[in-house]
């Protein structure tokens, strides 16, 4: 395990120590957990993006080409659709 040095102001450190004590852990463990969560969130975001891209590719392959372009809905048509 690697050691790192962080510079934080005294008030933040005092509050972090208090929070860690209430949680039954250490400031180091809090920082480690925070970093792990950030990395996991980033990796799961990347995976969600890849999954969506694969879904769009599959949908594009199944889609039938249209002979004419779609006509945008008017404001009235959108309003009527919402009232259904």
N, C-alpha and C positions, 0 to 999 in steps of 0.2 A: 504494500500500500504506500502511496506517495503522500508526502506532507506538502501543504501549500500555505502560503502566507497571504492573508487578506488584510486590507486596511479599511477599517470602518470607524465611524465616530463613536465616542464614548457612550452617548445615549443609546445608540442602536445596539452596541455590544451589551450594555446593561440590560436592555429590554430583551435581547436574544437569550441571555443567560437566565433571566427570570422565566421566560417562556419555556426554555429547555428544561429547567428544573421542574416546572409545573407538569411538563410532559414526561418527566422521568427519563430524560435523555441529555445529550450534550450539544453544545453549539456546533461542534464538528459533525455530529450525526445529523443535525438539522440541515447544515449546508450540504452534506453528502446526499441526503434524501431529496433535497430541493434540486440538486444537479441531476440526479438520476431521473426524477420525474420530468424535468425539462427535456432530457435526451429521449426518454420513452415517448413523450408527447410528440416530439419532432419526428421520431421514427414512425409512430403510428399515423401521423399526418401524412408523411411521405407515402406510406402504404395505402392510405385511403385515396390519395390522389392517383396512385398507380391503378388501384381497383376501379376508380371511376373512369379513368382513361380506357381501361380494358372494356368496361361496360359500354362506353360510347362507341368504341370500335366495333364491338359485337352488334350494337344497335344499327350502326351505319351499314354494316354488311347485310343486315336483314331488311333494311328499308328499301322500299320500291321507289325508283326515280319518278318524279312528278312531271307530267307533260306541261303543266302551266304552274306558275308560281302561286303561292298562297296569297290571298288578299287579307290585309290586316283588318281586324275587327274595328268597328266604329265605337265611339264612346257609348252610344246607346246600346249596341250589342253587348258590350262588356257589362254594362249596368244590368241589362235584362238577364244575362247569364248568372250574375251574382244573386238575383232575386229568386232564382229557381230553387 
